[in-house]
């Protein structure tokens, strides 16, 4: 059964999750970068720079800059599409999957604290 959460509680969860990310030394990603990362890991592939830009309603350079940062952190990789060399395909990594899973676990843990 789904549990109801009030707006104020949601903000405390969001703040506490972010505090944990900072304390754990997690990569310092912007909200935009997290939105891109979540899209890559939660939506079915393939993911392209063009497709992500359209989905998030931002420009391709915005996606490229975010992917540069996430690539340096090992959260994603990029490859040219073998069928259409104009496209760049974004690939998931083990480190990226672990980061997303860790974020989900933090959110769940803080949400459960509200239930107590």
PyMOL CGO cylinders between C-alpha atoms (Angstrom):
from pymol import cmd
from pymol.cgo import CYLINDER

trace = [
    CYLINDER, 0.00, 0.00, 0.00, 1.37, 3.43, -0.97, 0.3, 1, 1, 1, 1, 1, 1,
    CYLINDER, 1.37, 3.43, -0.97, 2.17, 5.77, 1.87, 0.3, 1, 1, 1, 1, 1, 1,
    CYLINDER, 2.17, 5.77, 1.87, 1.20, 9.43, 1.70, 0.3, 1, 1, 1, 1, 1, 1,
    CYLINDER, 1.20, 9.43, 1.70, 3.91, 12.06, 2.12, 0.3, 1, 1, 1, 1, 1, 1,
    CYLINDER, 3.91, 12.06, 2.12, 3.30, 15.75, 2.76, 0.3, 1, 1, 1, 1, 1, 1,
    CYLINDER, 3.30, 15.75, 2.76, 5.20, 18.46, 0.85, 0.3, 1, 1, 1, 1, 1, 1,
    CYLINDER, 5.20, 18.46, 0.85, 7.16, 19.51, 3.94, 0.3, 1, 1, 1, 1, 1, 1,
    CYLINDER, 7.16, 19.51, 3.94, 8.19, 15.91, 4.58, 0.3, 1, 1, 1, 1, 1, 1,
    CYLINDER, 8.19, 15.91, 4.58, 9.26, 15.53, 0.95, 0.3, 1, 1, 1, 1, 1, 1,
    CYLINDER, 9.26, 15.53, 0.95, 11.55, 18.54, 1.31, 0.3, 1, 1, 1, 1, 1, 1,
    CYLINDER, 11.55, 18.54, 1.31, 13.13, 17.09, 4.45, 0.3, 1, 1, 1, 1, 1, 1,
    CYLINDER, 13.13, 17.09, 4.45, 13.75, 13.80, 2.62, 0.3, 1, 1, 1, 1, 1, 1,
    CYLINDER, 13.75, 13.80, 2.62, 15.29, 15.66, -0.32, 0.3, 1, 1, 1, 1, 1, 1,
    CYLINDER, 15.29, 15.66, -0.32, 17.50, 17.73, 1.98, 0.3, 1, 1, 1, 1, 1, 1,
    CYLINDER, 17.50, 17.73, 1.98, 18.59, 14.72, 4.04, 0.3, 1, 1, 1, 1, 1, 1,
    CYLINDER, 18.59, 14.72, 4.04, 19.40, 12.65, 0.95, 0.3, 1, 1, 1, 1, 1, 1,
    CYLINDER, 19.40, 12.65, 0.95, 21.51, 15.51, -0.39, 0.3, 1, 1, 1, 1, 1, 1,
    CYLINDER, 21.51, 15.51, -0.39, 23.27, 15.89, 2.96, 0.3, 1, 1, 1, 1, 1, 1,
    CYLINDER, 23.27, 15.89, 2.96, 24.11, 12.18, 2.92, 0.3, 1, 1, 1, 1, 1, 1,
    CYLINDER, 24.11, 12.18, 2.92, 25.46, 12.46, -0.63, 0.3, 1, 1, 1, 1, 1, 1,
    CYLINDER, 25.46, 12.46, -0.63, 27.71, 15.32, 0.46, 0.3, 1, 1, 1, 1, 1, 1,
    CYLINDER, 27.71, 15.32, 0.46, 28.86, 13.51, 3.61, 0.3, 1, 1, 1, 1, 1, 1,
    CYLINDER, 28.86, 13.51, 3.61, 29.59, 10.31, 1.68, 0.3, 1, 1, 1, 1, 1, 1,
    CYLINDER, 29.59, 10.31, 1.68, 31.68, 12.17, -0.85, 0.3, 1, 1, 1, 1, 1, 1,
    CYLINDER, 31.68, 12.17, -0.85, 29.37, 11.25, -3.71, 0.3, 1, 1, 1, 1, 1, 1,
    CYLINDER, 29.37, 11.25, -3.71, 29.99, 13.01, -7.02, 0.3, 1, 1, 1, 1, 1, 1,
    CYLINDER, 29.99, 13.01, -7.02, 28.84, 16.61, -6.88, 0.3, 1, 1, 1, 1, 1, 1,
    CYLINDER, 28.84, 16.61, -6.88, 26.26, 16.55, -9.67, 0.3, 1, 1, 1, 1, 1, 1,
    CYLINDER, 26.26, 16.55, -9.67, 23.85, 19.35, -10.47, 0.3, 1, 1, 1, 1, 1, 1,
    CYLINDER, 23.85, 19.35, -10.47, 20.11, 18.81, -10.56, 0.3, 1, 1, 1, 1, 1, 1,
    CYLINDER, 20.11, 18.81, -10.56, 20.31, 18.84, -14.36, 0.3, 1, 1, 1, 1, 1, 1,
    CYLINDER, 20.31, 18.84, -14.36, 23.05, 16.20, -14.32, 0.3, 1, 1, 1, 1, 1, 1,
    CYLINDER, 23.05, 16.20, -14.32, 21.01, 14.03, -11.94, 0.3, 1, 1, 1, 1, 1, 1,
    CYLINDER, 21.01, 14.03, -11.94, 17.99, 14.38, -14.24, 0.3, 1, 1, 1, 1, 1, 1,
    CYLINDER, 17.99, 14.38, -14.24, 20.08, 13.21, -17.18, 0.3, 1, 1, 1, 1, 1, 1,
    CYLINDER, 20.08, 13.21, -17.18, 21.62, 10.37, -15.18, 0.3, 1, 1, 1, 1, 1, 1,
    CYLINDER, 21.62, 10.37, -15.18, 18.22, 9.18, -13.94, 0.3, 1, 1, 1, 1, 1, 1,
    CYLINDER, 18.22, 9.18, -13.94, 16.84, 9.29, -17.47, 0.3, 1, 1, 1, 1, 1, 1,
    CYLINDER, 16.84, 9.29, -17.47, 19.72, 7.17, -18.75, 0.3, 1, 1, 1, 1, 1, 1,
    CYLINDER, 19.72, 7.17, -18.75, 19.31, 4.59, -15.99, 0.3, 1, 1, 1, 1, 1, 1,
    CYLINDER, 19.31, 4.59, -15.99, 15.52, 4.51, -15.60, 0.3, 1, 1, 1, 1, 1, 1,
    CYLINDER, 15.52, 4.51, -15.60, 14.37, 4.73, -19.22, 0.3, 1, 1, 1, 1, 1, 1,
    CYLINDER, 14.37, 4.73, -19.22, 15.06, 1.95, -21.68, 0.3, 1, 1, 1, 1, 1, 1,
    CYLINDER, 15.06, 1.95, -21.68, 18.05, 2.45, -23.97, 0.3, 1, 1, 1, 1, 1, 1,
    CYLINDER, 18.05, 2.45, -23.97, 19.29, 3.40, -26.46, 0.3, 1, 1, 1, 1, 1, 1,
    CYLINDER, 19.29, 3.40, -26.46, 20.03, 6.94, -25.35, 0.3, 1, 1, 1, 1, 1, 1,
    CYLINDER, 20.03, 6.94, -25.35, 21.53, 9.54, -27.65, 0.3, 1, 1, 1, 1, 1, 1,
    CYLINDER, 21.53, 9.54, -27.65, 22.62, 13.10, -27.08, 0.3, 1, 1, 1, 1, 1, 1,
    CYLINDER, 22.62, 13.10, -27.08, 19.90, 14.26, -29.46, 0.3, 1, 1, 1, 1, 1, 1,
    CYLINDER, 19.90, 14.26, -29.46, 17.23, 12.12, -27.78, 0.3, 1, 1, 1, 1, 1, 1,
    CYLINDER, 17.23, 12.12, -27.78, 18.18, 13.25, -24.27, 0.3, 1, 1, 1, 1, 1, 1,
    CYLINDER, 18.18, 13.25, -24.27, 18.18, 16.89, -25.36, 0.3, 1, 1, 1, 1, 1, 1,
    CYLINDER, 18.18, 16.89, -25.36, 14.67, 16.51, -26.78, 0.3, 1, 1, 1, 1, 1, 1,
    CYLINDER, 14.67, 16.51, -26.78, 13.35, 14.63, -23.76, 0.3, 1, 1, 1, 1, 1, 1,
    CYLINDER, 13.35, 14.63, -23.76, 14.75, 17.08, -21.20, 0.3, 1, 1, 1, 1, 1, 1,
    CYLINDER, 14.75, 17.08, -21.20, 14.02, 20.11, -23.41, 0.3, 1, 1, 1, 1, 1, 1,
    CYLINDER, 14.02, 20.11, -23.41, 17.57, 21.42, -23.34, 0.3, 1, 1, 1, 1, 1, 1,
    CYLINDER, 17.57, 21.42, -23.34, 20.20, 21.91, -26.02, 0.3, 1, 1, 1, 1, 1, 1,
    CYLINDER, 20.20, 21.91, -26.02, 22.64, 19.26, -27.17, 0.3, 1, 1, 1, 1, 1, 1,
    CYLINDER, 22.64, 19.26, -27.17, 25.60, 21.21, -25.72, 0.3, 1, 1, 1, 1, 1, 1,
    CYLINDER, 25.60, 21.21, -25.72, 23.92, 21.06, -22.28, 0.3, 1, 1, 1, 1, 1, 1,
    CYLINDER, 23.92, 21.06, -22.28, 23.74, 17.27, -22.58, 0.3, 1, 1, 1, 1, 1, 1,
    CYLINDER, 23.74, 17.27, -22.58, 27.30, 17.06, -23.87, 0.3, 1, 1, 1, 1, 1, 1,
    CYLINDER, 27.30, 17.06, -23.87, 28.69, 19.08, -20.94, 0.3, 1, 1, 1, 1, 1, 1,
    CYLINDER, 28.69, 19.08, -20.94, 26.80, 16.93, -18.44, 0.3, 1, 1, 1, 1, 1, 1,
    CYLINDER, 26.80, 16.93, -18.44, 28.01, 13.75, -20.13, 0.3, 1, 1, 1, 1, 1, 1,
    CYLINDER, 28.01, 13.75, -20.13, 31.59, 15.06, -20.03, 0.3, 1, 1, 1, 1, 1, 1,
    CYLINDER, 31.59, 15.06, -20.03, 31.34, 15.35, -16.25, 0.3, 1, 1, 1, 1, 1, 1,
    CYLINDER, 31.34, 15.35, -16.25, 29.56, 12.01, -15.82, 0.3, 1, 1, 1, 1, 1, 1,
    CYLINDER, 29.56, 12.01, -15.82, 32.07, 10.33, -18.13, 0.3, 1, 1, 1, 1, 1, 1,
    CYLINDER, 32.07, 10.33, -18.13, 35.01, 11.59, -16.05, 0.3, 1, 1, 1, 1, 1, 1,
    CYLINDER, 35.01, 11.59, -16.05, 33.29, 10.13, -12.99, 0.3, 1, 1, 1, 1, 1, 1,
    CYLINDER, 33.29, 10.13, -12.99, 32.76, 6.78, -14.75, 0.3, 1, 1, 1, 1, 1, 1,
    CYLINDER, 32.76, 6.78, -14.75, 28.97, 7.02, -14.53, 0.3, 1, 1, 1, 1, 1, 1,
    CYLINDER, 28.97, 7.02, -14.53, 28.43, 6.71, -18.31, 0.3, 1, 1, 1, 1, 1, 1,
    CYLINDER, 28.43, 6.71, -18.31, 30.38, 6.15, -21.49, 0.3, 1, 1, 1, 1, 1, 1,
    CYLINDER, 30.38, 6.15, -21.49, 29.76, 7.34, -25.05, 0.3, 1, 1, 1, 1, 1, 1,
    CYLINDER, 29.76, 7.34, -25.05, 30.17, 5.61, -28.38, 0.3, 1, 1, 1, 1, 1, 1,
    CYLINDER, 30.17, 5.61, -28.38, 29.44, 6.55, -31.96, 0.3, 1, 1, 1, 1, 1, 1,
    CYLINDER, 29.44, 6.55, -31.96, 26.38, 4.75, -33.30, 0.3, 1, 1, 1, 1, 1, 1,
    CYLINDER, 26.38, 4.75, -33.30, 27.64, 2.11, -35.72, 0.3, 1, 1, 1, 1, 1, 1,
    CYLINDER, 27.64, 2.11, -35.72, 24.53, 2.48, -37.91, 0.3, 1, 1, 1, 1, 1, 1,
    CYLINDER, 24.53, 2.48, -37.91, 24.43, 6.29, -37.94, 0.3, 1, 1, 1, 1, 1, 1,
    CYLINDER, 24.43, 6.29, -37.94, 27.84, 7.80, -37.21, 0.3, 1, 1, 1, 1, 1, 1,
    CYLINDER, 27.84, 7.80, -37.21, 26.21, 11.21, -36.57, 0.3, 1, 1, 1, 1, 1, 1,
    CYLINDER, 26.21, 11.21, -36.57, 24.64, 9.87, -33.37, 0.3, 1, 1, 1, 1, 1, 1,
    CYLINDER, 24.64, 9.87, -33.37, 26.42, 9.37, -30.07, 0.3, 1, 1, 1, 1, 1, 1,
    CYLINDER, 26.42, 9.37, -30.07, 25.01, 6.53, -27.97, 0.3, 1, 1, 1, 1, 1, 1,
    CYLINDER, 25.01, 6.53, -27.97, 25.28, 6.82, -24.20, 0.3, 1, 1, 1, 1, 1, 1,
    CYLINDER, 25.28, 6.82, -24.20, 26.07, 3.59, -22.38, 0.3, 1, 1, 1, 1, 1, 1,
    CYLINDER, 26.07, 3.59, -22.38, 25.48, 2.70, -18.76, 0.3, 1, 1, 1, 1, 1, 1,
    CYLINDER, 25.48, 2.70, -18.76, 28.37, 1.60, -16.54, 0.3, 1, 1, 1, 1, 1, 1,
    CYLINDER, 28.37, 1.60, -16.54, 28.63, -0.53, -13.43, 0.3, 1, 1, 1, 1, 1, 1,
    CYLINDER, 28.63, -0.53, -13.43, 29.75, 2.52, -11.44, 0.3, 1, 1, 1, 1, 1, 1,
    CYLINDER, 29.75, 2.52, -11.44, 26.77, 4.49, -12.72, 0.3, 1, 1, 1, 1, 1, 1,
    CYLINDER, 26.77, 4.49, -12.72, 24.34, 1.71, -11.84, 0.3, 1, 1, 1, 1, 1, 1,
    CYLINDER, 24.34, 1.71, -11.84, 25.83, 1.50, -8.35, 0.3, 1, 1, 1, 1, 1, 1,
    CYLINDER, 25.83, 1.50, -8.35, 25.51, 5.27, -7.90, 0.3, 1, 1, 1, 1, 1, 1,
    CYLINDER, 25.51, 5.27, -7.90, 21.85, 5.21, -8.96, 0.3, 1, 1, 1, 1, 1, 1,
    CYLINDER, 21.85, 5.21, -8.96, 21.14, 2.22, -6.72, 0.3, 1, 1, 1, 1, 1, 1,
    CYLINDER, 21.14, 2.22, -6.72, 22.85, 3.97, -3.81, 0.3, 1, 1, 1, 1, 1, 1,
    CYLINDER, 22.85, 3.97, -3.81, 20.75, 7.07, -4.38, 0.3, 1, 1, 1, 1, 1, 1,
    CYLINDER, 20.75, 7.07, -4.38, 17.57, 4.98, -4.43, 0.3, 1, 1, 1, 1, 1, 1,
    CYLINDER, 17.57, 4.98, -4.43, 18.59, 3.28, -1.17, 0.3, 1, 1, 1, 1, 1, 1,
    CYLINDER, 18.59, 3.28, -1.17, 19.17, 6.67, 0.50, 0.3, 1, 1, 1, 1, 1, 1,
    CYLINDER, 19.17, 6.67, 0.50, 15.77, 7.92, -0.62, 0.3, 1, 1, 1, 1, 1, 1,
    CYLINDER, 15.77, 7.92, -0.62, 14.05, 4.78, 0.68, 0.3, 1, 1, 1, 1, 1, 1,
    CYLINDER, 14.05, 4.78, 0.68, 15.92, 4.93, 3.99, 0.3, 1, 1, 1, 1, 1, 1,
    CYLINDER, 15.92, 4.93, 3.99, 14.94, 8.54, 4.61, 0.3, 1, 1, 1, 1, 1, 1,
    CYLINDER, 14.94, 8.54, 4.61, 11.37, 7.92, 3.54, 0.3, 1, 1, 1, 1, 1, 1,
    CYLINDER, 11.37, 7.92, 3.54, 11.16, 5.02, 6.01, 0.3, 1, 1, 1, 1, 1, 1,
    CYLINDER, 11.16, 5.02, 6.01, 12.38, 7.32, 8.80, 0.3, 1, 1, 1, 1, 1, 1,
    CYLINDER, 12.38, 7.32, 8.80, 9.23, 9.37, 8.24, 0.3, 1, 1, 1, 1, 1, 1,
    CYLINDER, 9.23, 9.37, 8.24, 7.12, 6.29, 8.95, 0.3, 1, 1, 1, 1, 1, 1,
    CYLINDER, 7.12, 6.29, 8.95, 8.60, 5.81, 12.41, 0.3, 1, 1, 1, 1, 1, 1,
]
cmd.load_cgo(trace, "trace")
